[in-house]
Amino acid sequence: MIFQWIVVLIVISVDQLTKYLVSTRMVLWESVPVVKGVVNLFYVRNTGVGFSLLAFKNDFVEYLTLAIIGGIIIFSFLWKEKSLFFRLSVGLLIGGALSNNAISRPIFGYVVDFIQIGWWPVFNVADSCVVAGAIGLGIYFLRRSYGGKPQINRHQS
């Protein structure tokens, strides 16, 4: 479980550092090509949730988000799984969620987004970690449900 919390601290640190660097070295709405026509650094302030969804100020959404994060943290303590893959996935999810929803949004009233890939909405490191963590947990539970049980060969002679 310590590994999970190390991942959380790394995610929060990297996310907050990248947001600080973008907000102090770029002008709001500035776009800098990284891979021409594909990837840009594009500084925006997001008052919504992940990927600029629900971009209106709503206390209910903030409280609901914090309650969900709290539930995930409680789940992580109750679930006794020791695998590094599981703990990495949970750490990415919690770290990204805390960095955006318990640090950036309450302190600044917005989240700095800056990664733009093609037509996809602008996002940040924390958004990426939440998505990667959720996909990792999905894979973990699918493997546990379908691939983790020994198969019985009924055709043995």
FENCOR-V876312 format. One line per field, one symbol per residue. ss: DSSP state (H for helix, E for strand, C for the rest). phi: phi as a letter, one per 20 degrees, with the letter a starting at -180 (. if undefined). psi: psi as a letter, one per 40 degrees, with the letter a starting at -180 (. if undefined). Layout:
BEGIN
ss=???
phi=???
psi=???
END
This chain:
BEGIN
ss=CHHHHHHHHHHHHHHHHHHHHHHHHCCCCCEEEEECCCEEEEEEEECCEHHHECCCCCHHHHHHHHHHHHHHHHHHHHCCCCCHHHHHHHHHHHHHHHHHHHHHHHHHCCEEEEEEECCCCCECHHHHHHHHHHHHHHHHHHHHHHHCCCCCCCCCC
phi=.fggfffgfffffffffffffffddcegmfccfdcgmcccececddeeeglmflfcfbfgfffffffffgffffgffffefdffffffffffffgfffffeddffffdnbdfdbecclefgfbcffgffffffffgfgfgfffffddeefedeedfd
psi=dddddddddddddddddddddddeeiiheihhhdhhedhihhhihheaahfeiffihhddddddddddddddddddddheheidddddddddddddddddeecddddeeihhiehhhbeiihaaddddddddddddddddddddddeehihhheei.
END
